[in-house]
Amino acid sequence: MGKPKRKNLPDLSHLAVAGAKIAVRVTPKAASNSISVSEAGLKVTVTSVPENGKATEAVRSLLAMAMGVAASKLDLRQGATSRNKVFVYTD
């Protein structure tokens, strides 16, 4: 997975609140890494394949980069093998 440029990501720093639940819809094996914000929530596309948690880790690092926090601060609470995932920000 290539590192995305920070300027291509939306500013999600408002989500960096302790205990905040962040629901995302993931599309693995996409052409590029991106995050889009819609009325339905966050949609994350990653180039990683959905095997052995590779796509989940790619989503975690991409989301952390957009939020301006360390990836270790995001815990996966739901959706380890699903396209719908819920991360929780821990401080």
MARLOZA-676893 format. One record per residue: residue number from 0; residue in one letter; z, x, y of N, C-alpha, C, O, CB in turn. Coordinates in Angstrom, 2 decimals. Glycine has a CB too. Layout:
<nodes>
+-----+---+---------+---------+---------+---------+---------+---------+---------+---------+---------+---------+---------+---------+---------+---------+---------+
:   k : r :    n_c3 :    n_c1 :    n_c2 :   ca_c3 :   ca_c1 :   ca_c2 :    c_c3 :    c_c1 :    c_c2 :    o_c3 :    o_c1 :    o_c2 :   cb_c3 :   cb_c1 :   cb_c2 :
+-----+---+---------+---------+---------+---------+---------+---------+---------+---------+---------+---------+---------+---------+---------+---------+---------+
: NUM : A :       Z :       X :       Y :       Z :       X :       Y :       Z :       X :       Y :       Z :       X :       Y :       Z :       X :       Y :
...
+-----+---+---------+---------+---------+---------+---------+---------+---------+---------+---------+---------+---------+---------+---------+---------+---------+
</nodes>
This chain:
<nodes>
+-----+---+---------+---------+---------+---------+---------+---------+---------+---------+---------+---------+---------+---------+---------+---------+---------+
:   k : r :    n_c3 :    n_c1 :    n_c2 :   ca_c3 :   ca_c1 :   ca_c2 :    c_c3 :    c_c1 :    c_c2 :    o_c3 :    o_c1 :    o_c2 :   cb_c3 :   cb_c1 :   cb_c2 :
+-----+---+---------+---------+---------+---------+---------+---------+---------+---------+---------+---------+---------+---------+---------+---------+---------+
:   0 : M :    0.00 :    0.84 :   -1.17 :    0.00 :    0.00 :    0.00 :    0.00 :    0.89 :    1.23 :    0.90 :    1.71 :    1.40 :    1.20 :   -0.96 :    0.00 :
:   1 : G :   -1.00 :    0.72 :    2.08 :   -1.03 :    1.46 :    3.32 :   -0.04 :    0.89 :    4.31 :    0.25 :   -0.30 :    4.30 :   -2.44 :    1.45 :    3.91 :
:   2 : K :    0.49 :    1.75 :    5.17 :    1.45 :    1.26 :    6.15 :    0.72 :    0.52 :    7.26 :   -0.22 :    1.05 :    7.85 :    2.28 :    2.43 :    6.73 :
:   3 : P :    1.14 :   -0.71 :    7.55 :    0.50 :   -1.45 :    8.64 :    0.95 :   -0.90 :    9.99 :    2.04 :   -0.36 :   10.12 :    0.82 :   -2.94 :    8.54 :
:   4 : K :    0.09 :   -1.06 :   10.97 :    0.46 :   -0.65 :   12.31 :    1.38 :   -1.71 :   12.89 :    1.17 :   -2.91 :   12.69 :   -0.79 :   -0.44 :   13.20 :
:   5 : R :    2.39 :   -1.28 :   13.60 :    3.39 :   -2.19 :   14.15 :    2.77 :   -3.19 :   15.13 :    3.24 :   -4.32 :   15.24 :    4.49 :   -1.39 :   14.86 :
:   6 : K :    1.71 :   -2.78 :   15.83 :    1.12 :   -3.66 :   16.83 :    0.41 :   -4.86 :   16.21 :    0.14 :   -5.84 :   16.90 :    0.15 :   -2.88 :   17.69 :
:   7 : N :    0.10 :   -4.79 :   14.92 :   -0.57 :   -5.90 :   14.26 :    0.40 :   -6.95 :   13.73 :   -0.02 :   -7.97 :   13.18 :   -1.41 :   -5.38 :   13.13 :
:   8 : L :    1.68 :   -6.72 :   13.88 :    2.69 :   -7.63 :   13.35 :    3.33 :   -8.43 :   14.47 :    3.51 :   -7.92 :   15.57 :    3.75 :   -6.87 :   12.56 :
:   9 : P :    3.69 :   -9.69 :   14.19 :    4.39 :  -10.47 :   15.22 :    5.82 :   -9.95 :   15.39 :    6.37 :   -9.33 :   14.48 :    4.41 :  -11.97 :   14.84 :
:  10 : D :    6.40 :  -10.21 :   16.54 :    7.78 :   -9.79 :   16.80 :    8.72 :  -10.82 :   16.18 :    8.83 :  -11.94 :   16.67 :    8.05 :   -9.64 :   18.34 :
:  11 : L :    9.40 :  -10.43 :   15.11 :   10.33 :  -11.31 :   14.41 :   11.77 :  -10.86 :   14.60 :   12.63 :  -11.17 :   13.77 :    9.98 :  -11.37 :   12.92 :
:  12 : S :   12.03 :  -10.14 :   15.67 :   13.39 :   -9.63 :   15.89 :   14.41 :  -10.74 :   16.07 :   15.60 :  -10.52 :   15.86 :   13.40 :   -8.71 :   17.09 :
:  13 : H :   13.97 :  -11.93 :   16.47 :   14.90 :  -13.05 :   16.63 :   15.47 :  -13.52 :   15.29 :   16.46 :  -14.25 :   15.26 :   14.20 :  -14.21 :   17.32 :
:  14 : L :   14.86 :  -13.11 :   14.18 :   15.36 :  -13.48 :   12.86 :   16.44 :  -12.53 :   12.35 :   17.06 :  -12.78 :   11.32 :   14.21 :  -13.51 :   11.87 :
:  15 : A :   16.68 :  -11.44 :   13.07 :   17.66 :  -10.43 :   12.65 :   19.07 :  -10.86 :   13.04 :   19.74 :  -10.19 :   13.83 :   17.33 :   -9.06 :   13.26 :
:  16 : V :   19.51 :  -11.97 :   12.47 :   20.86 :  -12.49 :   12.70 :   21.55 :  -12.51 :   11.35 :   20.99 :  -12.98 :   10.36 :   20.83 :  -13.93 :   13.36 :
:  17 : A :   22.77 :  -12.01 :   11.29 :   23.50 :  -11.93 :   10.02 :   23.57 :  -13.30 :    9.35 :   23.99 :  -14.28 :    9.96 :   24.92 :  -11.38 :   10.25 :
:  18 : G :   23.15 :  -13.35 :    8.10 :   23.18 :  -14.58 :    7.31 :   21.95 :  -15.45 :    7.47 :   21.87 :  -16.51 :    6.84 :   24.37 :  -15.37 :    7.69 :
:  19 : A :   21.00 :  -15.04 :    8.28 :   19.78 :  -15.84 :    8.50 :   18.94 :  -15.88 :    7.23 :   18.68 :  -14.85 :    6.61 :   18.96 :  -15.27 :    9.67 :
:  20 : K :   18.51 :  -17.10 :    6.86 :   17.62 :  -17.26 :    5.72 :   16.19 :  -17.28 :    6.23 :   15.86 :  -18.00 :    7.17 :   17.96 :  -18.55 :    4.91 :
:  21 : I :   15.35 :  -16.50 :    5.58 :   13.96 :  -16.37 :    6.00 :   13.07 :  -16.78 :    4.84 :   12.98 :  -16.07 :    3.84 :   13.64 :  -14.92 :    6.47 :
:  22 : A :   12.42 :  -17.93 :    4.96 :   11.53 :  -18.43 :    3.91 :   10.11 :  -17.95 :    4.20 :    9.62 :  -18.06 :    5.32 :   11.59 :  -20.00 :    3.83 :
:  23 : V :    9.46 :  -17.43 :    3.18 :    8.09 :  -16.94 :    3.34 :    7.22 :  -17.44 :    2.19 :    7.70 :  -17.70 :    1.08 :    8.07 :  -15.40 :    3.40 :
:  24 : R :    5.94 :  -17.58 :    2.47 :    4.93 :  -17.90 :    1.47 :    4.08 :  -16.65 :    1.32 :    3.53 :  -16.17 :    2.31 :    4.05 :  -19.17 :    1.88 :
:  25 : V :    3.98 :  -16.12 :    0.12 :    3.33 :  -14.83 :   -0.12 :    1.97 :  -15.01 :   -0.78 :    1.80 :  -15.82 :   -1.69 :    4.23 :  -13.95 :   -0.99 :
:  26 : T :    1.01 :  -14.22 :   -0.30 :   -0.31 :  -14.14 :   -0.93 :   -0.52 :  -12.69 :   -1.34 :   -0.83 :  -11.85 :   -0.50 :   -1.45 :  -14.65 :    0.03 :
:  27 : P :   -0.37 :  -12.39 :   -2.64 :   -0.60 :  -11.01 :   -3.10 :   -2.09 :  -10.73 :   -3.29 :   -2.91 :  -11.66 :   -3.29 :    0.15 :  -10.75 :   -4.42 :
:  28 : K :   -2.43 :   -9.46 :   -3.45 :   -3.81 :   -9.02 :   -3.67 :   -4.74 :   -9.47 :   -2.56 :   -5.89 :   -9.84 :   -2.82 :   -4.33 :   -9.54 :   -5.00 :
:  29 : A :   -4.26 :   -9.44 :   -1.32 :   -5.07 :   -9.82 :   -0.16 :   -5.88 :   -8.60 :    0.32 :   -5.67 :   -7.48 :   -0.14 :   -4.18 :  -10.37 :    0.99 :
:  30 : A :   -6.77 :   -8.85 :    1.24 :   -7.59 :   -7.77 :    1.78 :   -6.80 :   -6.85 :    2.71 :   -7.10 :   -5.67 :    2.82 :   -8.78 :   -8.33 :    2.53 :
:  31 : S :   -5.77 :   -7.41 :    3.37 :   -4.96 :   -6.60 :    4.27 :   -3.54 :   -7.15 :    4.33 :   -3.27 :   -8.27 :    3.91 :   -5.57 :   -6.57 :    5.68 :
:  32 : N :   -2.64 :   -6.33 :    4.84 :   -1.25 :   -6.74 :    5.02 :   -1.11 :   -7.43 :    6.37 :   -1.55 :   -6.90 :    7.39 :   -0.28 :   -5.52 :    4.91 :
:  33 : S :   -0.50 :   -8.62 :    6.38 :   -0.31 :   -9.32 :    7.65 :    0.80 :  -10.35 :    7.52 :    1.18 :  -10.75 :    6.42 :   -1.61 :   -9.99 :    8.10 :
:  34 : I :    1.30 :  -10.78 :    8.67 :    2.28 :  -11.86 :    8.75 :    1.77 :  -12.84 :    9.79 :    1.41 :  -12.45 :   10.90 :    3.71 :  -11.33 :    9.12 :
:  35 : S :    1.73 :  -14.12 :    9.42 :    1.35 :  -15.14 :   10.39 :    2.45 :  -16.18 :   10.46 :    3.08 :  -16.52 :    9.45 :   -0.02 :  -15.80 :   10.02 :
:  36 : V :    2.66 :  -16.68 :   11.66 :    3.70 :  -17.69 :   11.90 :    3.00 :  -19.02 :   12.13 :    2.12 :  -19.13 :   12.99 :    4.62 :  -17.30 :   13.11 :
:  37 : S :    3.39 :  -20.03 :   11.35 :    2.82 :  -21.36 :   11.53 :    3.94 :  -22.39 :   11.52 :    5.11 :  -22.04 :   11.37 :    1.79 :  -21.68 :   10.41 :
:  38 : E :    3.58 :  -23.64 :   11.69 :    4.58 :  -24.71 :   11.66 :    5.26 :  -24.79 :   10.30 :    6.43 :  -25.16 :   10.21 :    3.93 :  -26.06 :   12.01 :
:  39 : A :    4.54 :  -24.44 :    9.26 :    5.08 :  -24.49 :    7.90 :    6.02 :  -23.32 :    7.61 :    6.75 :  -23.36 :    6.62 :    3.95 :  -24.50 :    6.90 :
:  40 : G :    6.01 :  -22.30 :    8.44 :    6.87 :  -21.14 :    8.23 :    6.08 :  -19.85 :    8.28 :    4.98 :  -19.80 :    8.84 :    7.59 :  -21.25 :    6.90 :
:  41 : L :    6.64 :  -18.81 :    7.71 :    5.98 :  -17.50 :    7.68 :    5.06 :  -17.39 :    6.49 :    5.43 :  -17.74 :    5.37 :    7.01 :  -16.38 :    7.66 :
:  42 : K :    3.86 :  -16.90 :    6.73 :    2.92 :  -16.61 :    5.65 :    2.67 :  -15.12 :    5.66 :    2.26 :  -14.55 :    6.68 :    1.58 :  -17.43 :    5.81 :
:  43 : V :    2.91 :  -14.48 :    4.53 :    2.78 :  -13.03 :    4.42 :    1.70 :  -12.72 :    3.40 :    1.73 :  -13.23 :    2.28 :    4.13 :  -12.37 :    4.01 :
:  44 : T :    0.75 :  -11.88 :    3.78 :   -0.26 :  -11.42 :    2.83 :   -0.08 :   -9.92 :    2.63 :    0.12 :   -9.17 :    3.59 :   -1.71 :  -11.74 :    3.34 :
:  45 : V :   -0.13 :   -9.50 :    1.37 :    0.02 :   -8.08 :    1.04 :   -1.07 :   -7.66 :    0.07 :   -1.60 :   -8.47 :   -0.69 :    1.42 :   -7.80 :    0.43 :
:  46 : T :   -1.41 :   -6.38 :    0.12 :   -2.47 :   -5.87 :   -0.75 :   -1.96 :   -5.53 :   -2.15 :   -2.75 :   -5.30 :   -3.06 :   -3.10 :   -4.65 :   -0.13 :
:  47 : S :   -0.65 :   -5.49 :   -2.31 :   -0.06 :   -5.12 :   -3.60 :   -0.29 :   -6.20 :   -4.65 :   -0.44 :   -7.38 :   -4.34 :    1.44 :   -4.86 :   -3.44 :
:  48 : V :   -0.31 :   -5.76 :   -5.90 :   -0.46 :   -6.69 :   -7.01 :    0.90 :   -7.28 :   -7.40 :    1.92 :   -6.62 :   -7.24 :   -1.12 :   -5.99 :   -8.22 :
:  49 : P :    0.91 :   -8.50 :   -7.91 :    2.19 :   -9.12 :   -8.26 :    2.68 :   -8.73 :   -9.66 :    2.85 :   -9.59 :  -10.53 :    2.06 :  -10.63 :   -8.19 :
:  50 : E :    2.91 :   -7.45 :   -9.86 :    3.45 :   -6.99 :  -11.14 :    4.67 :   -6.12 :  -10.89 :    4.69 :   -5.29 :   -9.98 :    2.39 :   -6.21 :  -11.95 :
:  51 : N :    5.68 :   -6.31 :  -11.71 :    6.91 :   -5.51 :  -11.67 :    7.55 :   -5.46 :  -10.28 :    8.16 :   -4.46 :   -9.92 :    6.60 :   -4.10 :  -12.13 :
:  52 : G :    7.42 :   -6.54 :   -9.51 :    8.07 :   -6.61 :   -8.21 :    7.40 :   -5.82 :   -7.09 :    7.99 :   -5.67 :   -6.02 :    9.44 :   -6.16 :   -8.34 :
:  53 : K :    6.19 :   -5.32 :   -7.33 :    5.51 :   -4.52 :   -6.30 :    5.19 :   -5.35 :   -5.06 :    5.39 :   -4.88 :   -3.94 :    4.22 :   -3.92 :   -6.87 :
:  54 : A :    4.70 :   -6.57 :   -5.25 :    4.37 :   -7.42 :   -4.11 :    5.63 :   -7.82 :   -3.35 :    5.62 :   -7.88 :   -2.12 :    3.62 :   -8.67 :   -4.57 :
:  55 : T :    6.71 :   -8.09 :   -4.06 :    7.97 :   -8.47 :   -3.41 :    8.49 :   -7.33 :   -2.54 :    8.95 :   -7.57 :   -1.43 :    9.02 :   -8.87 :   -4.47 :
:  56 : E :    8.43 :   -6.12 :   -3.03 :    8.87 :   -4.97 :   -2.25 :    7.97 :   -4.74 :   -1.04 :    8.43 :   -4.34 :    0.02 :    8.91 :   -3.72 :   -3.12 :
:  57 : A :    6.67 :   -4.99 :   -1.21 :    5.75 :   -4.85 :   -0.08 :    6.07 :   -5.89 :    0.99 :    6.02 :   -5.59 :    2.19 :    4.29 :   -4.99 :   -0.56 :
:  58 : V :    6.39 :   -7.11 :    0.57 :    6.76 :   -8.17 :    1.51 :    8.05 :   -7.80 :    2.23 :    8.16 :   -7.98 :    3.44 :    6.91 :   -9.52 :    0.79 :
:  59 : R :    9.02 :   -7.30 :    1.48 :   10.31 :   -6.91 :    2.07 :   10.11 :   -5.85 :    3.15 :   10.68 :   -5.97 :    4.24 :   11.27 :   -6.39 :    0.98 :
:  60 : S :    9.33 :   -4.81 :    2.88 :    9.14 :   -3.74 :    3.86 :    8.31 :   -4.22 :    5.06 :    8.58 :   -3.80 :    6.18 :    8.46 :   -2.54 :    3.20 :
:  61 : L :    7.33 :   -5.07 :    4.83 :    6.51 :   -5.60 :    5.93 :    7.34 :   -6.50 :    6.84 :    7.24 :   -6.43 :    8.06 :    5.30 :   -6.36 :    5.37 :
:  62 : L :    8.14 :   -7.35 :    6.23 :    9.01 :   -8.25 :    6.99 :   10.05 :   -7.46 :    7.78 :   10.33 :   -7.78 :    8.93 :    9.70 :   -9.25 :    6.04 :
:  63 : A :   10.62 :   -6.44 :    7.16 :   11.60 :   -5.60 :    7.84 :   10.98 :   -4.87 :    9.02 :   11.61 :   -4.74 :   10.07 :   12.21 :   -4.58 :    6.86 :
:  64 : M :    9.75 :   -4.41 :    8.86 :    9.07 :   -3.72 :    9.95 :    8.84 :   -4.67 :   11.13 :    9.01 :   -4.28 :   12.28 :    7.74 :   -3.14 :    9.45 :
:  65 : A :    8.45 :   -5.91 :   10.84 :    8.22 :   -6.89 :   11.91 :    9.52 :   -7.29 :   12.60 :    9.53 :   -7.62 :   13.78 :    7.53 :   -8.13 :   11.34 :
:  66 : M :   10.62 :   -7.25 :   11.85 :   11.92 :   -7.60 :   12.41 :   12.58 :   -6.41 :   13.12 :   13.49 :   -6.60 :   13.92 :   12.84 :   -8.12 :   11.32 :
:  67 : G :   12.12 :   -5.20 :   12.83 :   12.69 :   -4.01 :   13.43 :   14.00 :   -3.59 :   12.79 :   14.88 :   -3.03 :   13.45 :   12.90 :   -4.23 :   14.90 :
:  68 : V :   14.14 :   -3.86 :   11.48 :   15.36 :   -3.52 :   10.75 :   14.98 :   -2.73 :    9.50 :   13.80 :   -2.62 :    9.16 :   16.17 :   -4.79 :   10.38 :
:  69 : A :   15.97 :   -2.20 :    8.81 :   15.73 :   -1.50 :    7.55 :   15.47 :   -2.51 :    6.44 :   16.07 :   -3.58 :    6.43 :   16.93 :   -0.58 :    7.19 :
:  70 : A :   14.60 :   -2.17 :    5.51 :   14.27 :   -3.06 :    4.40 :   15.48 :   -3.34 :    3.53 :   15.56 :   -4.39 :    2.89 :   13.15 :   -2.46 :    3.56 :
:  71 : S :   16.43 :   -2.42 :    3.49 :   17.62 :   -2.61 :    2.67 :   18.52 :   -3.73 :    3.21 :   19.42 :   -4.19 :    2.51 :   18.41 :   -1.32 :    2.58 :
:  72 : K :   18.29 :   -4.16 :    4.44 :   19.08 :   -5.24 :    5.04 :   18.58 :   -6.62 :    4.62 :   19.23 :   -7.63 :    4.92 :   19.05 :   -5.13 :    6.56 :
:  73 : L :   17.45 :   -6.68 :    3.93 :   16.90 :   -7.96 :    3.47 :   17.14 :   -8.12 :    1.98 :   16.65 :   -7.32 :    1.18 :   15.38 :   -8.06 :    3.80 :
:  74 : D :   17.89 :   -9.14 :    1.61 :   18.17 :   -9.42 :    0.20 :   17.33 :  -10.61 :   -0.25 :   17.27 :  -11.63 :    0.44 :   19.67 :   -9.70 :   -0.03 :
:  75 : L :   16.69 :  -10.48 :   -1.39 :   15.92 :  -11.59 :   -1.95 :   16.88 :  -12.55 :   -2.63 :   17.59 :  -12.16 :   -3.55 :   14.84 :  -11.09 :   -2.95 :
:  76 : R :   16.91 :  -13.80 :   -2.20 :   17.82 :  -14.78 :   -2.77 :   17.11 :  -15.74 :   -3.70 :   17.71 :  -16.21 :   -4.67 :   18.50 :  -15.55 :   -1.67 :
:  77 : Q :   15.85 :  -16.05 :   -3.44 :   15.09 :  -16.96 :   -4.30 :   13.66 :  -16.47 :   -4.40 :   13.13 :  -15.86 :   -3.48 :   15.12 :  -18.42 :   -3.75 :
:  78 : G :   13.03 :  -16.74 :   -5.55 :   11.61 :  -16.52 :   -5.69 :   11.19 :  -15.15 :   -6.17 :   10.17 :  -14.64 :   -5.73 :   10.97 :  -16.77 :   -4.44 :
:  79 : A :   11.95 :  -14.54 :   -7.06 :   11.59 :  -13.21 :   -7.55 :   10.20 :  -13.21 :   -8.18 :    9.47 :  -12.22 :   -8.07 :   12.62 :  -12.72 :   -8.56 :
:  80 : T :    9.83 :  -14.30 :   -8.85 :    8.52 :  -14.37 :   -9.50 :    7.65 :  -15.48 :   -8.93 :    6.65 :  -15.86 :   -9.54 :    8.69 :  -14.57 :  -11.00 :
:  81 : S :    8.03 :  -16.00 :   -7.78 :    7.30 :  -17.11 :   -7.16 :    6.61 :  -16.65 :   -5.89 :    6.96 :  -15.60 :   -5.33 :    8.26 :  -18.27 :   -6.86 :
:  82 : R :    5.64 :  -17.43 :   -5.43 :    4.99 :  -17.13 :   -4.16 :    5.85 :  -17.56 :   -2.98 :    5.70 :  -17.04 :   -1.87 :    3.62 :  -17.81 :   -4.08 :
:  83 : N :    6.75 :  -18.50 :   -3.22 :    7.69 :  -18.94 :   -2.18 :    8.98 :  -18.15 :   -2.36 :    9.63 :  -18.22 :   -3.40 :    7.95 :  -20.49 :   -2.27 :
:  84 : K :    9.33 :  -17.40 :   -1.33 :   10.51 :  -16.52 :   -1.42 :   11.46 :  -16.81 :   -0.26 :   11.04 :  -17.24 :    0.82 :   10.09 :  -15.03 :   -1.42 :
:  85 : V :   12.73 :  -16.57 :   -0.50 :   13.76 :  -16.69 :    0.54 :   14.52 :  -15.38 :    0.60 :   15.15 :  -14.95 :   -0.38 :   14.73 :  -17.89 :    0.26 :
:  86 : F :   14.46 :  -14.74 :    1.78 :   15.21 :  -13.52 :    2.02 :   16.38 :  -13.86 :    2.94 :   16.29 :  -14.78 :    3.75 :   14.31 :  -12.42 :    2.65 :
:  87 : V :   17.47 :  -13.13 :    2.80 :   18.63 :  -13.30 :    3.66 :   18.90 :  -11.96 :    4.35 :   18.95 :  -10.91 :    3.70 :   19.89 :  -13.79 :    2.84 :
:  88 : Y :   19.06 :  -12.02 :    5.67 :   19.37 :  -10.81 :    6.43 :   20.86 :  -10.55 :    6.37 :   21.66 :  -11.42 :    6.73 :   18.88 :  -10.92 :    7.90 :
:  89 : T :   21.23 :   -9.37 :    5.92 :   22.65 :   -8.99 :    5.88 :   22.87 :   -7.84 :    6.84 :   22.04 :   -6.95 :    6.97 :   23.10 :   -8.59 :    4.44 :
:  90 : D :   24.00 :   -7.87 :    7.51 :   24.29 :   -6.85 :    8.50 :   25.20 :   -5.79 :    7.96 :   25.54 :   -4.85 :    8.68 :   24.89 :   -7.46 :    9.71 :
+-----+---+---------+---------+---------+---------+---------+---------+---------+---------+---------+---------+---------+---------+---------+---------+---------+
</nodes>
